[in-house]
Amino acid sequence: MTAIMKYDELANLADDPREMFQEVAHALVAAGELHRLFDLRLLQERHRHGLPLDRRTPIDDVEEPLRSQVEAGYLAACREVGELLLESGRLREAWMYLRPAGDKFSIRKRLASAVLDDQRADELIELALFEGIDPERGYAWLLSRNGTCNSITTLDGMSQQLDAADVRACAGVLLRHVYRELHGNLRGHYNKLKGSPPPSESSVGQLIDQYPELLAGGNYHLDVSHLQSTVRYARLLTDSALVEKAYEISDYGSRLPTDLQYPGEAPFEDLFAAHRRWFGALLGRDVEEAIQYFETKARSEGDDPRSTAAVETLLILLLRLERADEALAAYRELVTKERELSTHAPTLLELARASGNWERYETICRERDDLLGYASGLLARHA
């Protein structure tokens, strides 16, 4: 700083604090001392409001309305320094300041143009995925760097921390990645058998339908646990093209030898075959059979409040098939007052809104003596 501005020149501005702060700020920016710039801005705020300059008075001890004014200055300083650090390419440092300011947009935009290389990979993945700035991009980077096994384990550990939209986005990334791997391995096997590659447009489903020899003799082409995790997460997806890929993976898995058919969790104990029914129904294939299958699973749960996965699965399937009135009827029959569903399941109010059957909704509320639910329905119905 001294090469840019002499200390005696700064002393001459002692009677003009505003100009002095501005000159010091210019000097710090020029020197790249942006963390010191943040300290300067906090000092400036304290001076402006007549607070002690040694920062021994916590902001929480400052009374309103002054506290709100000081906090606003603090956030403005965070944005200023964060943006300057972004411009310098110091993304991790920038996030230290942009996070309290609630500004994901600026750093998310910068991540979109970032190039993943050995030097910055850990930093970029940490920011995008683990800091939740752009989980979809971060998860794609993680897959490309660490592979499928590690990335599935990471998603399992993070899925409760991410919001539903971000988990769904990561599920899409995982599905496309695993589908490409399976597709590539099947094509490679075909080429080995036939001495030439299969038609370029052949999908996974077409390959296993048209060339059963690919699965002959207990052959498999990808770690089965990776396929299982992929279809499990794929249940979150609604895009028809992705659902089709999930169906093809499930169909492939259902054709594997019995000793590779590892059981899943209810109601997907027969993991690949059950998922094949699920995705097939969403694609308009054997819809009634799938509904009957999952309804049977839901009824077999009984009314055990600790076991709700099957009935939740049925409700979700019916709602996604745009059969909300049937879902509402199933809710009335299968979900007792004492049975609490998880946050993944549609609520009674959501089913009523989707079906438009407010009369049935109100009947259910009366049967359960649910005055709050009844009031919520009245508000939603007349909104």
C-alpha positions in Angstrom: 0.0 0.0 0.0 2.8 2.4 0.8 4.1 2.3 -2.8 0.7 3.7 -3.9 0.0 6.0 -1.1 2.3 7.6 1.5 1.4 7.5 5.2 1.9 11.3 5.4 -0.5 11.8 2.6 -3.1 9.7 4.5 -2.5 11.8 7.6 -3.5 14.9 5.7 -7.0 13.4 5.3 -7.6 13.0 9.0 -10.2 15.8 8.9 -12.0 14.2 6.0 -12.8 10.6 7.1 -14.9 9.9 4.0 -12.1 10.7 1.6 -9.6 8.9 3.8 -11.7 5.7 3.8 -12.0 6.0 0.0 -8.3 6.4 -0.6 -7.4 3.5 1.7 -10.0 1.4 -0.1 -8.4 2.2 -3.5 -5.0 1.3 -2.1 -6.1 -2.0 -0.7 -7.9 -3.0 -3.9 -4.8 -2.2 -5.9 -2.6 -4.3 -3.6 -5.1 -7.2 -3.7 -5.6 -7.0 0.0 -9.3 -7.7 -0.2 -9.7 -9.2 3.3 -8.3 -6.0 4.7 -10.7 -4.1 2.6 -13.5 -5.9 4.4 -12.0 -4.9 7.7 -11.8 -1.3 6.5 -15.5 -1.3 5.5 -16.5 -2.6 9.0 -14.4 0.2 10.5 -16.1 2.7 8.3 -19.5 1.5 9.4 -18.6 1.8 13.1 -17.2 5.2 12.5 -20.3 6.3 10.6 -22.6 5.2 13.4 -20.4 6.4 16.3 -19.6 2.9 17.6 -16.3 2.0 19.3 -13.7 1.4 16.6 -12.0 -1.5 18.4 -14.9 -3.9 17.5 -15.3 -4.9 21.2 -19.0 -4.1 21.0 -20.8 -7.0 19.3 -23.5 -6.1 16.9 -26.0 -8.1 18.9 -25.5 -5.6 21.7 -26.4 -2.6 19.6 -30.0 -1.6 20.0 -32.5 -1.1 17.1 -32.8 0.6 14.8 -29.1 1.2 14.7 -28.3 -2.6 14.7 -30.2 -3.1 11.4 -28.3 -0.2 9.8 -25.0 -1.7 10.9 -26.0 -5.2 9.7 -27.0 -3.7 6.3 -23.5 -2.1 6.0 -21.9 -5.4 7.0 -23.8 -7.2 4.2 -22.9 -4.5 1.7 -19.3 -5.0 2.6 -19.7 -8.7 2.1 -21.1 -8.2 -1.4 -18.4 -5.7 -2.4 -15.5 -7.9 -1.2 -17.1 -11.1 -2.5 -17.5 -9.6 -6.0 -14.0 -8.3 -6.1 -12.7 -11.8 -5.0 -14.8 -13.3 -7.8 -13.2 -11.0 -10.3 -9.8 -12.1 -9.1 -10.8 -15.8 -9.6 -10.6 -16.5 -5.8 -13.8 -18.4 -5.7 -13.5 -20.1 -2.3 -12.6 -16.8 -0.6 -15.4 -15.0 -2.4 -17.9 -17.5 -1.1 -16.8 -16.6 2.5 -18.3 -13.2 1.9 -21.1 -13.9 -0.5 -22.6 -16.7 1.7 -23.7 -14.4 4.5 -25.0 -12.0 1.9 -27.2 -14.8 0.5 -25.7 -14.3 -3.0 -25.4 -17.7 -4.8 -26.2 -16.2 -8.2 -22.9 -14.5 -8.8 -20.7 -17.4 -7.9 -23.1 -19.9 -9.6 -22.6 -17.9 -12.8 -18.9 -18.0 -12.4 -18.9 -21.8 -11.8 -20.9 -22.3 -15.0 -17.8 -21.0 -17.0 -15.2 -22.7 -14.8 -12.9 -25.4 -16.3 -12.4 -28.4 -14.1 -8.7 -29.2 -13.9 -6.4 -31.0 -11.5 -5.4 -27.8 -9.8 -8.9 -26.6 -9.0 -11.1 -29.7 -9.0 -11.4 -30.1 -5.3 -12.3 -26.4 -4.8 -14.8 -26.3 -7.6 -16.6 -29.6 -6.5 -16.6 -28.4 -2.9 -18.3 -25.1 -3.8 -20.7 -26.5 -6.3 -21.8 -29.6 -4.5 -20.9 -29.5 -0.9 -21.7 -25.9 -0.4 -24.9 -26.3 -2.4 -24.2 -23.5 -4.9 -24.8 -25.7 -8.0 -25.3 -29.3 -6.9 -26.2 -30.6 -10.3 -23.0 -29.3 -11.9 -20.9 -30.3 -8.8 -22.3 -33.8 -8.9 -21.4 -34.1 -12.6 -17.9 -33.0 -11.8 -17.7 -35.5 -8.9 -18.7 -38.4 -11.2 -16.2 -37.4 -13.8 -13.4 -37.2 -11.2 -14.2 -39.9 -8.6 -16.2 -42.4 -10.5 -19.6 -44.0 -9.9 -19.0 -45.9 -6.7 -17.6 -43.0 -4.7 -20.3 -40.6 -6.2 -23.2 -42.8 -5.2 -21.8 -43.0 -1.7 -21.6 -39.3 -1.6 -25.1 -38.8 -2.8 -26.4 -41.2 -0.2 -24.7 -39.2 2.5 -25.9 -35.8 1.2 -29.4 -36.6 0.1 -31.0 -35.5 3.4 -29.1 -32.2 3.3 -30.1 -31.2 -0.2 -33.5 -30.0 -1.1 -35.7 -32.2 -3.3 -35.0 -30.3 -6.5 -31.3 -30.7 -6.1 -31.5 -34.4 -5.3 -33.7 -34.8 -8.4 -31.1 -33.0 -10.5 -28.3 -35.2 -9.1 -30.4 -38.3 -9.8 -30.6 -37.2 -13.4 -26.9 -36.8 -13.6 -26.3 -40.2 -12.1 -28.8 -41.9 -14.4 -27.3 -40.4 -17.6 -23.8 -41.3 -16.5 -24.7 -45.0 -15.6 -26.8 -45.4 -18.7 -23.8 -44.2 -20.9 -21.5 -46.7 -19.1 -23.9 -49.6 -19.5 -24.6 -48.7 -23.1 -21.0 -48.4 -23.9 -20.1 -51.8 -22.3 -23.0 -53.5 -24.1 -21.8 -52.1 -27.5 -18.2 -53.2 -26.7 -19.5 -56.7 -25.9 -21.5 -56.8 -29.1 -18.4 -55.7 -31.1 -16.4 -58.4 -29.5 -19.0 -61.1 -30.4 -19.8 -59.9 -33.9 -16.6 -58.3 -35.0 -18.4 -55.0 -35.8 -20.2 -52.4 -33.8 -24.0 -52.5 -33.5 -26.2 -49.8 -35.2 -25.3 -46.5 -33.7 -29.0 -45.7 -32.8 -29.4 -48.9 -30.8 -30.5 -48.2 -27.2 -29.8 -50.4 -24.1 -33.3 -51.8 -24.5 -32.9 -52.6 -28.2 -29.6 -54.3 -27.6 -30.8 -56.7 -25.0 -34.1 -57.4 -26.9 -32.4 -58.0 -30.2 -29.3 -59.7 -29.0 -30.0 -61.9 -26.0 -26.6 -63.5 -26.4 -25.2 -60.4 -24.7 -26.7 -61.7 -21.4 -26.1 -65.4 -22.1 -24.1 -67.5 -19.6 -24.5 -65.1 -16.7 -22.8 -62.1 -18.4 -23.3 -58.7 -16.9 -21.8 -55.4 -17.9 -21.8 -53.1 -14.9 -21.5 -53.3 -11.1 -25.1 -54.4 -10.1 -25.0 -52.2 -7.0 -24.5 -49.2 -9.2 -27.6 -50.2 -11.3 -29.6 -50.7 -8.1 -28.7 -47.3 -6.7 -29.4 -45.6 -10.0 -32.9 -46.9 -10.5 -33.7 -46.1 -6.8 -32.8 -42.5 -7.3 -34.4 -42.4 -10.7 -37.9 -42.7 -9.1 -37.6 -39.0 -8.4 -37.4 -38.2 -12.1 -40.3 -37.0 -14.2 -38.8 -36.3 -17.6 -40.0 -39.0 -19.9 -36.7 -39.4 -21.7 -35.0 -40.1 -18.4 -37.8 -42.4 -17.2 -37.3 -44.4 -20.4 -33.6 -44.8 -19.6 -34.5 -45.9 -16.1 -36.9 -48.4 -17.5 -34.3 -49.8 -19.8 -31.8 -50.2 -16.9 -34.5 -51.9 -14.8 -35.3 -54.2 -17.7 -31.7 -55.1 -18.1 -31.3 -55.7 -14.4 -34.4 -57.9 -14.3 -32.7 -60.2 -16.9 -29.6 -60.8 -14.9 -29.0 -64.2 -13.2 -30.8 -64.9 -10.0 -27.6 -64.7 -7.9 -27.2 -61.1 -9.1 -30.8 -60.1 -8.1 -30.1 -58.5 -4.8 -33.2 -57.6 -2.8 -34.3 -54.0 -2.3 -36.4 -52.3 0.3 -40.2 -52.5 0.4 -42.1 -52.3 -1.8 -39.2 -52.8 -4.2 -38.0 -56.1 -2.7 -37.8 -57.6 -6.2 -35.7 -54.6 -7.0 -35.3 -54.6 -10.8 -38.6 -56.2 -11.7 -40.6 -53.8 -9.4 -38.8 -50.8 -10.8 -39.5 -52.0 -14.3 -43.2 -52.0 -13.3 -42.9 -48.5 -11.8 -41.2 -46.9 -14.7 -43.2 -48.8 -17.3 -46.5 -47.5 -15.7 -45.2 -43.9 -15.9 -44.5 -44.6 -19.6 -48.0 -45.9 -20.1 -47.1 -49.6 -20.2 -49.1 -52.2 -18.2 -50.4 -49.4 -16.0 -53.3 -51.4 -14.4 -51.0 -54.3 -13.6 -48.5 -51.9 -11.9 -51.1 -50.2 -9.8 -52.5 -53.6 -8.7 -49.0 -54.7 -7.8 -48.2 -51.7 -5.7 -51.7 -51.6 -4.2 -51.2 -55.2 -3.0 -47.9 -54.2 -1.5 -49.5 -51.3 0.3 -52.3 -53.4 1.7 -49.8 -56.0 3.0 -48.3 -53.3 5.2 -51.4 -53.1 7.3 -51.7 -50.0 9.5 -48.3 -50.3 11.1 -47.3 -46.6 11.7 -43.6 -47.5 11.4 -44.0 -49.0 7.9 -45.3 -46.6 5.3 -43.1 -47.0 2.2 -45.5 -49.1 0.2 -48.5 -46.9 0.7 -46.4 -43.8 0.0 -45.2 -45.5 -3.2 -48.8 -46.2 -4.3 -49.9 -42.6 -3.6 -47.0 -41.2 -5.5 -47.6 -43.5 -8.5 -51.3 -42.7 -8.7 -50.6 -38.9 -8.4 -48.0 -39.1 -11.2 -50.4 -41.0 -13.3 -52.9 -38.2 -12.9 -55.2 -40.4 -10.9 -55.4 -38.2 -7.9 -59.0 -39.1 -7.1 -58.0 -42.7 -6.7 -55.0 -41.6 -4.6 -57.4 -39.7 -2.4 -59.6 -42.8 -2.0 -56.5 -44.9 -1.2 -55.3 -42.3 1.4 -58.7 -42.5 3.1 -58.6 -46.3 3.3 -54.9 -47.0 4.0 -53.6 -44.0 5.9 -55.1 -44.0 9.4 -55.1 -41.0 11.6 -52.3 -42.4 13.7 -50.1 -43.2 10.6 -47.7 -40.4 9.7 -46.3 -40.4 6.2 -42.9 -39.1 5.3 -42.2 -35.8 3.6 -41.8 -37.7 0.3 -45.5 -38.6 0.2 -48.2 -36.3 -1.1 -50.3 -34.7 1.6 -54.0 -35.1 1.9 -54.4 -31.4 0.9 -52.2 -31.9 -2.2 -54.3 -34.9 -3.3 -57.5 -32.9 -2.8 -56.2 -30.0 -4.8 -55.0 -32.3 -7.6 -58.3 -34.2 -7.7 -60.7 -31.4 -7.1 -62.7 -33.7 -4.9 -63.1 -31.4 -1.9 -66.2 -33.2 -0.7 -64.2 -36.4 -0.1 -61.4 -34.3 1.5 -63.9 -32.7 3.9 -65.3 -36.1 4.7 -61.9 -37.4 5.6 -61.3 -34.4 7.8 -64.6 -34.9 9.6 -63.9 -38.6 10.1 -60.6 -37.9 11.7 -61.8 -34.9 13.7 -59.2 -32.8 11.9 -60.4 -29.2 12.4 -57.1 -27.7 11.2 -57.1 -29.8 8.0 -60.7 -28.9 7.4 -59.8 -25.2 7.8 -56.8 -25.6 5.5 -59.1 -27.1 2.9 -61.6 -24.3 3.0 -58.8 -21.8 2.5 -57.2 -23.7 -0.4 -60.6 -24.3 -2.0 -61.6 -20.7 -2.0 -58.1 -19.2 -2.7 
